[in-house]
């Protein structure tokens, strides 16, 4: 494996990580900002009010997006294994 192939594999791995984490992170961001906006408008400054809905939203997003995440990871792993077999 030369330097170009290693860099390409690392780049693809980073893109897979971003692709897998983006939906869950965006949902967490939207829920967090929404709750912060409601807290600012109602002047309710309860620290625990942010965490419970955000955790529930992230768990629901993981439950919903996990099949597509696993599909993406399986495809990447198969391509990586094919490249490793091709080098032998």
MITIGU-777614 format. One record per residue: x, y, z of N, C-alpha, C in turn; residue number from 1. Coordinates in steps of 0.001 Angstrom, whole numbers, always signed. Layout:
BEGIN
<pt><n_X>X</n_X><n_Y>Y</n_Y><n_Z>Z</n_Z><ca_X>X</ca_X><ca_Y>Y</ca_Y><ca_Z>Z</ca_Z><c_X>X</c_X><c_Y>Y</c_Y><c_Z>Z</c_Z><nr>NUM</nr></pt>
...
***
This chain:
BEGIN
<pt><n_X>+851</n_X><n_Y>-1170</n_Y><n_Z>+0</n_Z><ca_X>+0</ca_X><ca_Y>+0</ca_Y><ca_Z>+0</ca_Z><c_X>+901</c_X><c_Y>+1239</c_Y><c_Z>+0</c_Z><nr>1</nr></pt>
<pt><n_X>+706</n_X><n_Y>+2092</n_Y><n_Z>-953</n_Z><ca_X>+1540</ca_X><ca_Y>+3288</ca_Y><ca_Z>-1000</ca_Z><c_X>+857</c_X><c_Y>+4438</c_Y><c_Z>-248</c_Z><nr>2</nr></pt>
<pt><n_X>+1534</n_X><n_Y>+5564</n_Y><n_Z>-221</n_Z><ca_X>+1065</ca_X><ca_Y>+6707</ca_Y><ca_Z>+553</ca_Z><c_X>-267</c_X><c_Y>+7247</c_Y><c_Z>+36</c_Z><nr>3</nr></pt>
<pt><n_X>-476</n_X><n_Y>+7261</n_Y><n_Z>-1245</n_Z><ca_X>-1715</ca_X><ca_Y>+7766</ca_Y><ca_Z>-1836</ca_Z><c_X>-2910</c_X><c_Y>+6908</c_Y><c_Z>-1425</c_Z><nr>4</nr></pt>
<pt><n_X>-2747</n_X><n_Y>+5606</n_Y><n_Z>-1444</n_Z><ca_X>-3843</ca_X><ca_Y>+4718</ca_Y><ca_Z>-1048</ca_Z><c_X>-4181</c_X><c_Y>+4857</c_Y><c_Z>+429</c_Z><nr>5</nr></pt>
<pt><n_X>-3171</n_X><n_Y>+5057</n_Y><n_Z>+1272</n_Z><ca_X>-3413</ca_X><ca_Y>+5249</ca_Y><ca_Z>+2707</ca_Z><c_X>-4171</c_X><c_Y>+6544</c_Y><c_Z>+2954</c_Z><nr>6</nr></pt>
<pt><n_X>-3785</n_X><n_Y>+7609</n_Y><n_Z>+2277</n_Z><ca_X>-4472</ca_X><ca_Y>+8891</ca_Y><ca_Z>+2423</ca_Z><c_X>-5908</c_X><c_Y>+8785</c_Y><c_Z>+1921</c_Z><nr>7</nr></pt>
<pt><n_X>-6116</n_X><n_Y>+8104</n_Y><n_Z>+803</n_Z><ca_X>-7467</ca_X><ca_Y>+7922</ca_Y><ca_Z>+256</ca_Z><c_X>-8336</c_X><c_Y>+7103</c_Y><c_Z>+1214</c_Z><nr>8</nr></pt>
<pt><n_X>-7774</n_X><n_Y>+6062</n_Y><n_Z>+1811</n_Z><ca_X>-8523</ca_X><ca_Y>+5249</ca_Y><ca_Z>+2767</ca_Z><c_X>-8881</c_X><c_Y>+6066</c_Y><c_Z>+3999</c_Z><nr>9</nr></pt>
<pt><n_X>-7961</n_X><n_Y>+6869</n_Y><n_Z>+4495</n_Z><ca_X>-8236</ca_X><ca_Y>+7723</ca_Y><ca_Z>+5652</ca_Z><c_X>-9303</c_X><c_Y>+8756</c_Y><c_Z>+5316</c_Z><nr>10</nr></pt>
<pt><n_X>-9244</n_X><n_Y>+9307</n_Y><n_Z>+4111</n_Z><ca_X>-10250</ca_X><ca_Y>+10293</ca_Y><ca_Z>+3692</ca_Z><c_X>-11629</c_X><c_Y>+9652</c_Y><c_Z>+3633</c_Z><nr>11</nr></pt>
<pt><n_X>-11701</n_X><n_Y>+8454</n_Y><n_Z>+3061</n_Z><ca_X>-12989</ca_X><ca_Y>+7755</ca_Y><ca_Z>+2992</ca_Z><c_X>-13501</c_X><c_Y>+7397</c_Y><c_Z>+4378</c_Z><nr>12</nr></pt>
<pt><n_X>-12609</n_X><n_Y>+7027</n_Y><n_Z>+5289</n_Z><ca_X>-13017</ca_X><ca_Y>+6701</ca_Y><ca_Z>+6652</ca_Z><c_X>-13594</c_X><c_Y>+7930</c_Y><c_Z>+7346</c_Z><nr>13</nr></pt>
<pt><n_X>-12968</n_X><n_Y>+9083</n_Y><n_Z>+7152</n_Z><ca_X>-13498</ca_X><ca_Y>+10315</ca_Y><ca_Z>+7743</ca_Z><c_X>-14854</c_X><c_Y>+10682</c_Y><c_Z>+7154</c_Z><nr>14</nr></pt>
<pt><n_X>-15018</n_X><n_Y>+10490</n_Y><n_Z>+5853</n_Z><ca_X>-16309</ca_X><ca_Y>+10776</ca_Y><ca_Z>+5232</ca_Z><c_X>-17400</c_X><c_Y>+9831</c_Y><c_Z>+5740</c_Z><nr>15</nr></pt>
<pt><n_X>-17054</n_X><n_Y>+8576</n_Y><n_Z>+5974</n_Z><ca_X>-18025</ca_X><ca_Y>+7622</ca_Y><ca_Z>+6523</ca_Z><c_X>-18407</c_X><c_Y>+8032</c_Y><c_Z>+7938</c_Z><nr>16</nr></pt>
<pt><n_X>-17447</n_X><n_Y>+8458</n_Y><n_Z>+8733</n_Z><ca_X>-17741</ca_X><ca_Y>+8910</ca_Y><ca_Z>+10092</ca_Z><c_X>-18674</c_X><c_Y>+10114</c_Y><c_Z>+10070</c_Z><nr>17</nr></pt>
<pt><n_X>-18401</n_X><n_Y>+11062</n_Y><n_Z>+9199</n_Z><ca_X>-19261</ca_X><ca_Y>+12250</ca_Y><ca_Z>+9092</ca_Z><c_X>-20651</c_X><c_Y>+11860</c_Y><c_Z>+8622</c_Z><nr>18</nr></pt>
<pt><n_X>-20721</n_X><n_Y>+10988</n_Y><n_Z>+7619</n_Z><ca_X>-22017</ca_X><ca_Y>+10558</ca_Y><ca_Z>+7087</ca_Z><c_X>-22842</c_X><c_Y>+9819</c_Y><c_Z>+8134</c_Z><nr>19</nr></pt>
<pt><n_X>-22186</n_X><n_Y>+9046</n_Y><n_Z>+8979</n_Z><ca_X>-22913</ca_X><ca_Y>+8286</ca_Y><ca_Z>+9991</ca_Z><c_X>-23349</c_X><c_Y>+9158</c_Y><c_Z>+11173</c_Z><nr>20</nr></pt>
<pt><n_X>-22545</n_X><n_Y>+10133</n_Y><n_Z>+11540</n_Z><ca_X>-22859</ca_X><ca_Y>+10917</ca_Y><ca_Z>+12730</ca_Z><c_X>-23716</c_X><c_Y>+12152</c_Y><c_Z>+12450</c_Z><nr>21</nr></pt>
<pt><n_X>-23756</n_X><n_Y>+12602</n_Y><n_Z>+11218</n_Z><ca_X>-24436</ca_X><ca_Y>+13852</ca_Y><ca_Z>+10899</ca_Z><c_X>-25927</c_X><c_Y>+13870</c_Y><c_Z>+11255</c_Z><nr>22</nr></pt>
<pt><n_X>-26720</n_X><n_Y>+12858</n_Y><n_Z>+10920</n_Z><ca_X>-28152</ca_X><ca_Y>+12948</ca_Y><ca_Z>+11260</ca_Z><c_X>-28407</c_X><c_Y>+13056</c_Y><c_Z>+12758</c_Z><nr>23</nr></pt>
<pt><n_X>-27689</n_X><n_Y>+12288</n_Y><n_Z>+13545</n_Z><ca_X>-27896</ca_X><ca_Y>+12300</ca_Y><ca_Z>+14995</ca_Z><c_X>-27434</c_X><c_Y>+13627</c_Y><c_Z>+15585</c_Z><nr>24</nr></pt>
<pt><n_X>-26300</n_X><n_Y>+14126</n_Y><n_Z>+15127</n_Z><ca_X>-25810</ca_X><ca_Y>+15401</ca_Y><ca_Z>+15639</ca_Z><c_X>-26730</c_X><c_Y>+16562</c_Y><c_Z>+15263</c_Z><nr>25</nr></pt>
<pt><n_X>-27260</n_X><n_Y>+16539</n_Y><n_Z>+14041</n_Z><ca_X>-28179</ca_X><ca_Y>+17605</ca_Y><ca_Z>+13627</ca_Z><c_X>-29466</c_X><c_Y>+17581</c_Y><c_Z>+14439</c_Z><nr>26</nr></pt>
<pt><n_X>-29987</n_X><n_Y>+16399</n_Y><n_Z>+14725</n_Z><ca_X>-31204</ca_X><ca_Y>+16304</ca_Y><ca_Z>+15533</ca_Z><c_X>-30933</c_X><c_Y>+16809</c_Y><c_Z>+16951</c_Z><nr>27</nr></pt>
<pt><n_X>-29783</n_X><n_Y>+16430</n_Y><n_Z>+17516</n_Z><ca_X>-29410</ca_X><ca_Y>+16940</ca_Y><ca_Z>+18832</ca_Z><c_X>-29267</c_X><c_Y>+18446</c_Y><c_Z>+18844</c_Z><nr>28</nr></pt>
<pt><n_X>-28698</n_X><n_Y>+19005</n_Y><n_Z>+17776</n_Z><ca_X>-28536</ca_X><ca_Y>+20450</ca_Y><ca_Z>+17663</ca_Z><c_X>-29884</c_X><c_Y>+21156</c_Y><c_Z>+17587</c_Z><nr>29</nr></pt>
<pt><n_X>-30783</n_X><n_Y>+20641</n_Y><n_Z>+16737</n_Z><ca_X>-32095</ca_X><ca_Y>+21269</ca_Y><ca_Z>+16571</ca_Z><c_X>-32893</c_X><c_Y>+21215</c_Y><c_Z>+17868</c_Z><nr>30</nr></pt>
<pt><n_X>-32891</n_X><n_Y>+20074</n_Y><n_Z>+18531</n_Z><ca_X>-33629</ca_X><ca_Y>+19953</ca_Y><ca_Z>+19790</ca_Z><c_X>-33020</c_X><c_Y>+20868</c_Y><c_Z>+20848</c_Z><nr>31</nr></pt>
<pt><n_X>-31698</n_X><n_Y>+20907</n_Y><n_Z>+20940</n_Z><ca_X>-31043</ca_X><ca_Y>+21766</ca_Y><ca_Z>+21928</ca_Z><c_X>-31330</c_X><c_Y>+23245</c_Y><c_Z>+21704</c_Z><nr>32</nr></pt>
<pt><n_X>-31260</n_X><n_Y>+23680</n_Y><n_Z>+20459</n_Z><ca_X>-31536</ca_X><ca_Y>+25097</ca_Y><ca_Z>+20153</ca_Z><c_X>-33008</c_X><c_Y>+25419</c_Y><c_Z>+20396</c_Z><nr>33</nr></pt>
<pt><n_X>-33884</n_X><n_Y>+24500</n_Y><n_Z>+20049</n_Z><ca_X>-35319</ca_X><ca_Y>+24730</ca_Y><ca_Z>+20268</ca_Z><c_X>-35627</c_X><c_Y>+24886</c_Y><c_Z>+21753</c_Z><nr>34</nr></pt>
<pt><n_X>-35062</n_X><n_Y>+24024</n_Y><n_Z>+22561</n_Z><ca_X>-35317</ca_X><ca_Y>+24094</ca_Y><ca_Z>+23996</ca_Z><c_X>-34676</c_X><c_Y>+25344</c_Y><c_Z>+24589</c_Z><nr>35</nr></pt>
<pt><n_X>-33492</n_X><n_Y>+25707</n_Y><n_Z>+24108</n_Z><ca_X>-32846</ca_X><ca_Y>+26929</ca_Y><ca_Z>+24586</ca_Z><c_X>-33678</c_X><c_Y>+28159</c_Y><c_Z>+24221</c_Z><nr>36</nr></pt>
<pt><n_X>-34288</n_X><n_Y>+28137</n_Y><n_Z>+23035</n_Z><ca_X>-35154</ca_X><ca_Y>+29244</ca_Y><ca_Z>+22630</ca_Z><c_X>-36387</c_X><c_Y>+29329</c_Y><c_Z>+23525</c_Z><nr>37</nr></pt>
<pt><n_X>-36993</n_X><n_Y>+28190</n_Y><n_Z>+23808</n_Z><ca_X>-38161</ca_X><ca_Y>+28168</ca_Y><ca_Z>+24705</ca_Z><c_X>-37765</c_X><c_Y>+28639</c_Y><c_Z>+26098</c_Z><nr>38</nr></pt>
<pt><n_X>-36590</n_X><n_Y>+28224</n_Y><n_Z>+26564</n_Z><ca_X>-36135</ca_X><ca_Y>+28678</ca_Y><ca_Z>+27877</ca_Z><c_X>-35895</c_X><c_Y>+30185</c_Y><c_Z>+27894</c_Z><nr>39</nr></pt>
<pt><n_X>-35341</n_X><n_Y>+30708</n_Y><n_Z>+26827</n_Z><ca_X>-35090</ca_X><ca_Y>+32150</ca_Y><ca_Z>+26773</ca_Z><c_X>-36387</c_X><c_Y>+32941</c_Y><c_Z>+26702</c_Z><nr>40</nr></pt>
<pt><n_X>-37367</n_X><n_Y>+32410</n_Y><n_Z>+25970</n_Z><ca_X>-38644</ca_X><ca_Y>+33123</ca_Y><ca_Z>+25842</ca_Z><c_X>-39465</c_X><c_Y>+33073</c_Y><c_Z>+27120</c_Z><nr>41</nr></pt>
<pt><n_X>-39404</n_X><n_Y>+31960</n_Y><n_Z>+27822</n_Z><ca_X>-40207</ca_X><ca_Y>+31812</ca_Y><ca_Z>+29046</ca_Z><c_X>-39420</c_X><c_Y>+32130</c_Y><c_Z>+30304</c_Z><nr>42</nr></pt>
<pt><n_X>-38137</n_X><n_Y>+32383</n_Y><n_Z>+30186</n_Z><ca_X>-37232</ca_X><ca_Y>+32683</ca_Y><ca_Z>+31290</ca_Z><c_X>-37197</c_X><c_Y>+31565</c_Y><c_Z>+32329</c_Z><nr>43</nr></pt>
<pt><n_X>-37376</n_X><n_Y>+30335</n_Y><n_Z>+31861</n_Z><ca_X>-37211</ca_X><ca_Y>+29159</ca_Y><ca_Z>+32717</ca_Z><c_X>-35770</c_X><c_Y>+28711</c_Y><c_Z>+32557</c_Z><nr>44</nr></pt>
<pt><n_X>-34997</n_X><n_Y>+28804</n_Y><n_Z>+33614</n_Z><ca_X>-33574</ca_X><ca_Y>+28470</ca_Y><ca_Z>+33533</ca_Z><c_X>-33277</c_X><c_Y>+27192</c_Y><c_Z>+34319</c_Z><nr>45</nr></pt>
<pt><n_X>-33944</n_X><n_Y>+26137</n_Y><n_Z>+33970</n_Z><ca_X>-33720</ca_X><ca_Y>+24837</ca_Y><ca_Z>+34597</ca_Z><c_X>-32686</c_X><c_Y>+24078</c_Y><c_Z>+33781</c_Z><nr>46</nr></pt>
<pt><n_X>-31590</n_X><n_Y>+23672</n_Y><n_Z>+34407</n_Z><ca_X>-30496</ca_X><ca_Y>+23012</ca_Y><ca_Z>+33699</ca_Z><c_X>-30894</c_X><c_Y>+21637</c_Y><c_Z>+33167</c_Z><nr>47</nr></pt>
<pt><n_X>-31696</n_X><n_Y>+20903</n_Y><n_Z>+33915</n_Z><ca_X>-32044</ca_X><ca_Y>+19541</ca_Y><ca_Z>+33504</ca_Z><c_X>-33087</c_X><c_Y>+19517</c_Y><c_Z>+32398</c_Z><nr>48</nr></pt>
<pt><n_X>-33736</n_X><n_Y>+20621</n_Y><n_Z>+32136</n_Z><ca_X>-34774</ca_X><ca_Y>+20672</ca_Y><ca_Z>+31110</ca_Z><c_X>-34203</c_X><c_Y>+20408</c_Y><c_Z>+29713</c_Z><nr>49</nr></pt>
<pt><n_X>-32955</n_X><n_Y>+20724</n_Y><n_Z>+29500</n_Z><ca_X>-32336</ca_X><ca_Y>+20539</ca_Y><ca_Z>+28190</ca_Z><c_X>-31973</c_X><c_Y>+19076</c_Y><c_Z>+27951</c_Z><nr>50</nr></pt>
<pt><n_X>-31503</n_X><n_Y>+18396</n_Y><n_Z>+28974</n_Z><ca_X>-30899</ca_X><ca_Y>+17087</ca_Y><ca_Z>+28782</ca_Z><c_X>-31889</c_X><c_Y>+15986</c_Y><c_Z>+28443</c_Z><nr>51</nr></pt>
<pt><n_X>-33003</n_X><n_Y>+15920</n_Y><n_Z>+29131</n_Z><ca_X>-33937</ca_X><ca_Y>+14805</ca_Y><ca_Z>+28929</ca_Z><c_X>-34513</c_X><c_Y>+14787</c_Y><c_Z>+27511</c_Z><nr>52</nr></pt>
<pt><n_X>-35057</n_X><n_Y>+15889</n_Y><n_Z>+26993</n_Z><ca_X>-35555</ca_X><ca_Y>+15835</ca_Y><ca_Z>+25603</ca_Z><c_X>-34455</c_X><c_Y>+15576</c_Y><c_Z>+24579</c_Z><nr>53</nr></pt>
<pt><n_X>-33260</n_X><n_Y>+16132</n_Y><n_Z>+24822</n_Z><ca_X>-32163</ca_X><ca_Y>+15926</ca_Y><ca_Z>+23877</ca_Z><c_X>-31728</c_X><c_Y>+14463</c_Y><c_Z>+23868</c_Z><nr>54</nr></pt>
<pt><n_X>-31641</n_X><n_Y>+13844</n_Y><n_Z>+25034</n_Z><ca_X>-31276</ca_X><ca_Y>+12428</ca_Y><ca_Z>+25109</ca_Z><c_X>-32329</c_X><c_Y>+11570</c_Y><c_Z>+24432</c_Z><nr>55</nr></pt>
<pt><n_X>-33598</n_X><n_Y>+11869</n_Y><n_Z>+24694</n_Z><ca_X>-34673</ca_X><ca_Y>+11098</ca_Y><ca_Z>+24059</ca_Z><c_X>-34660</c_X><c_Y>+11263</c_Y><c_Z>+22542</c_Z><nr>56</nr></pt>
<pt><n_X>-34423</n_X><n_Y>+12476</n_Y><n_Z>+22068</n_Z><ca_X>-34387</ca_X><ca_Y>+12720</ca_Y><ca_Z>+20623</ca_Z><c_X>-33207</c_X><c_Y>+12001</c_Y><c_Z>+19976</c_Z><nr>57</nr></pt>
<pt><n_X>-32060</n_X><n_Y>+12013</n_Y><n_Z>+20644</n_Z><ca_X>-30885</ca_X><ca_Y>+11337</ca_Y><ca_Z>+20091</ca_Z><c_X>-31089</c_X><c_Y>+9827</c_Y><c_Z>+20082</c_Z><nr>58</nr></pt>
<pt><n_X>-31661</n_X><n_Y>+9274</n_Y><n_Z>+21146</n_Z><ca_X>-31928</ca_X><ca_Y>+7839</ca_Y><ca_Z>+21168</ca_Z><c_X>-32936</c_X><c_Y>+7445</c_Y><c_Z>+20091</c_Z><nr>59</nr></pt>
<pt><n_X>-33959</n_X><n_Y>+8255</n_Y><n_Z>+19897</n_Z><ca_X>-34938</ca_X><ca_Y>+7994</ca_Y><ca_Z>+18841</ca_Z><c_X>-34290</c_X><c_Y>+8097</c_Y><c_Z>+17463</c_Z><nr>60</nr></pt>
<pt><n_X>-33409</n_X><n_Y>+9077</n_Y><n_Z>+17276</n_Z><ca_X>-32695</ca_X><ca_Y>+9224</ca_Y><ca_Z>+16001</ca_Z><c_X>-31775</c_X><c_Y>+8031</c_Y><c_Z>+15759</c_Z><nr>61</nr></pt>
<pt><n_X>-31098</n_X><n_Y>+7572</n_Y><n_Z>+16799</n_Z><ca_X>-30242</ca_X><ca_Y>+6385</ca_Y><ca_Z>+16648</ca_Z><c_X>-31070</c_X><c_Y>+5170</c_Y><c_Z>+16267</c_Z><nr>62</nr></pt>
<pt><n_X>-32208</n_X><n_Y>+5016</n_Y><n_Z>+16910</n_Z><ca_X>-33082</ca_X><ca_Y>+3885</ca_Y><ca_Z>+16600</ca_Z><c_X>-33561</c_X><c_Y>+3959</c_Y><c_Z>+15147</c_Z><nr>63</nr></pt>
<pt><n_X>-33869</n_X><n_Y>+5163</n_Y><n_Z>+14678</n_Z><ca_X>-34388</ca_X><ca_Y>+5342</ca_Y><ca_Z>+13328</ca_Z><c_X>-33298</c_X><c_Y>+5222</c_Y><c_Z>+12269</c_Z><nr>64</nr></pt>
<pt><n_X>-32115</n_X><n_Y>+5800</n_Y><n_Z>+12523</n_Z><ca_X>-31049</ca_X><ca_Y>+5852</ca_Y><ca_Z>+11516</ca_Z><c_X>-30058</c_X><c_Y>+4705</c_Y><c_Z>+11606</c_Z><nr>65</nr></pt>
<pt><n_X>-30143</n_X><n_Y>+3852</n_Y><n_Z>+12617</n_Z><ca_X>-29168</ca_X><ca_Y>+2781</ca_Y><ca_Z>+12775</ca_Z><c_X>-29099</c_X><c_Y>+1831</c_Y><c_Z>+11582</c_Z><nr>66</nr></pt>
<pt><n_X>-30214</n_X><n_Y>+1433</n_Y><n_Z>+10963</n_Z><ca_X>-30076</ca_X><ca_Y>+558</ca_Y><ca_Z>+9786</ca_Z><c_X>-29277</c_X><c_Y>+1182</c_Y><c_Z>+8648</c_Z><nr>67</nr></pt>
<pt><n_X>-29513</n_X><n_Y>+2442</n_Y><n_Z>+8358</n_Z><ca_X>-28748</ca_X><ca_Y>+3081</ca_Y><ca_Z>+7279</ca_Z><c_X>-27288</c_X><c_Y>+3288</c_Y><c_Z>+7684</c_Z><nr>68</nr></pt>
<pt><n_X>-27042</n_X><n_Y>+3549</n_Y><n_Z>+8964</n_Z><ca_X>-25662</ca_X><ca_Y>+3675</ca_Y><ca_Z>+9438</ca_Z><c_X>-24915</c_X><c_Y>+2352</c_Y><c_Z>+9282</c_Z><nr>69</nr></pt>
<pt><n_X>-25568</n_X><n_Y>+1275</n_Y><n_Z>+9650</n_Z><ca_X>-24932</ca_X><ca_Y>-34</ca_Y><ca_Z>+9533</ca_Z><c_X>-24691</c_X><c_Y>-394</c_Y><c_Z>+8071</c_Z><nr>70</nr></pt>
<pt><n_X>-25626</n_X><n_Y>-31</n_Y><n_Z>+7201</n_Z><ca_X>-25457</ca_X><ca_Y>-293</ca_Y><ca_Z>+5773</ca_Z><c_X>-24232</c_X><c_Y>+452</c_Y><c_Z>+5241</c_Z><nr>71</nr></pt>
<pt><n_X>-24084</n_X><n_Y>+1709</n_Y><n_Z>+5618</n_Z><ca_X>-22926</ca_X><ca_Y>+2505</ca_Y><ca_Z>+5203</ca_Z><c_X>-21631</c_X><c_Y>+1889</c_Y><c_Z>+5723</c_Z><nr>72</nr></pt>
<pt><n_X>-21639</n_X><n_Y>+1472</n_Y><n_Z>+6977</n_Z><ca_X>-20437</ca_X><ca_Y>+881</ca_Y><ca_Z>+7565</ca_Z><c_X>-20094</c_X><c_Y>-461</c_Y><c_Z>+6931</c_Z><nr>73</nr></pt>
<pt><n_X>-21104</n_X><n_Y>-1253</n_Y><n_Z>+6612</n_Z><ca_X>-20863</ca_X><ca_Y>-2549</ca_Y><ca_Z>+5966</ca_Z><c_X>-20261</c_X><c_Y>-2352</c_Y><c_Z>+4578</c_Z><nr>74</nr></pt>
<pt><n_X>-20788</n_X><n_Y>-1406</n_Y><n_Z>+3816</n_Z><ca_X>-20252</ca_X><ca_Y>-1134</ca_Y><ca_Z>+2479</ca_Z><c_X>-18792</c_X><c_Y>-686</c_Y><c_Z>+2579</c_Z><nr>75</nr></pt>
<pt><n_X>-18496</n_X><n_Y>+221</n_Y><n_Z>+3507</n_Z><ca_X>-17117</ca_X><ca_Y>+690</ca_Y><ca_Z>+3660</ca_Z><c_X>-16192</c_X><c_Y>-457</c_Y><c_Z>+4064</c_Z><nr>76</nr></pt>
<pt><n_X>-16640</n_X><n_Y>-1294</n_Y><n_Z>+4985</n_Z><ca_X>-15813</ca_X><ca_Y>-2415</ca_Y><ca_Z>+5441</ca_Z><c_X>-15576</c_X><c_Y>-3413</c_Y><c_Z>+4319</c_Z><nr>77</nr></pt>
<pt><n_X>-16600</n_X><n_Y>-3669</n_Y><n_Z>+3510</n_Z><ca_X>-16418</ca_X><ca_Y>-4589</ca_Y><ca_Z>+2381</ca_Z><c_X>-15440</c_X><c_Y>-4027</c_Y><c_Z>+1360</c_Z><nr>78</nr></pt>
<pt><n_X>-15543</n_X><n_Y>-2736</n_Y><n_Z>+1069</n_Z><ca_X>-14598</ca_X><ca_Y>-2120</ca_Y><ca_Z>+140</ca_Z><c_X>-13178</c_X><c_Y>-2168</c_Y><c_Z>+695</c_Z><nr>79</nr></pt>
<pt><n_X>-13031</n_X><n_Y>-1923</n_Y><n_Z>+1991</n_Z><ca_X>-11716</ca_X><ca_Y>-1980</ca_Y><ca_Z>+2617</ca_Z><c_X>-11146</c_X><c_Y>-3393</c_Y><c_Z>+2581</c_Z><nr>80</nr></pt>
<pt><n_X>-11992</n_X><n_Y>-4391</n_Y><n_Z>+2839</n_Z><ca_X>-11535</ca_X><ca_Y>-5785</ca_Y><ca_Z>+2786</ca_Z><c_X>-11165</c_X><c_Y>-6177</c_Y><c_Z>+1370</c_Z><nr>81</nr></pt>
<pt><n_X>-11942</n_X><n_Y>-5722</n_Y><n_Z>+383</n_Z><ca_X>-11622</ca_X><ca_Y>-6009</ca_Y><ca_Z>-1017</ca_Z><c_X>-10267</c_X><c_Y>-5408</c_Y><c_Z>-1400</c_Z><nr>82</nr></pt>
<pt><n_X>-9999</n_X><n_Y>-4196</n_Y><n_Z>-916</n_Z><ca_X>-8706</ca_X><ca_Y>-3582</ca_Y><ca_Z>-1203</ca_Z><c_X>-7563</c_X><c_Y>-4353</c_Y><c_Z>-534</c_Z><nr>83</nr></pt>
<pt><n_X>-7818</n_X><n_Y>-4832</n_Y><n_Z>+678</n_Z><ca_X>-6771</ca_X><ca_Y>-5572</ca_Y><ca_Z>+1394</ca_Z><c_X>-6505</c_X><c_Y>-6924</c_Y><c_Z>+709</c_Z><nr>84</nr></pt>
<pt><n_X>-7553</n_X><n_Y>-7564</n_Y><n_Z>+237</n_Z><ca_X>-7393</ca_X><ca_Y>-8843</ca_Y><ca_Z>-463</ca_Z><c_X>-6665</c_X><c_Y>-8622</c_Y><c_Z>-1785</c_Z><nr>85</nr></pt>
<pt><n_X>-6985</n_X><n_Y>-7519</n_Y><n_Z>-2441</n_Z><ca_X>-6350</ca_X><ca_Y>-7216</ca_Y><ca_Z>-3723</ca_Z><c_X>-4866</c_X><c_Y>-6948</c_Y><c_Z>-3597</c_Z><nr>86</nr></pt>
<pt><n_X>-4409</n_X><n_Y>-6551</n_Y><n_Z>-2410</n_Z><ca_X>-2991</ca_X><ca_Y>-6277</ca_Y><ca_Z>-2222</ca_Z><c_X>-2171</c_X><c_Y>-7552</c_Y><c_Z>-2055</c_Z><nr>87</nr></pt>
<pt><n_X>-2801</n_X><n_Y>-8602</n_Y><n_Z>-1595</n_Z><ca_X>-2052</ca_X><ca_Y>-9839</ca_Y><ca_Z>-1317</ca_Z><c_X>-1552</c_X><c_Y>-10501</c_Y><c_Z>-2571</c_Z><nr>88</nr></pt>
***
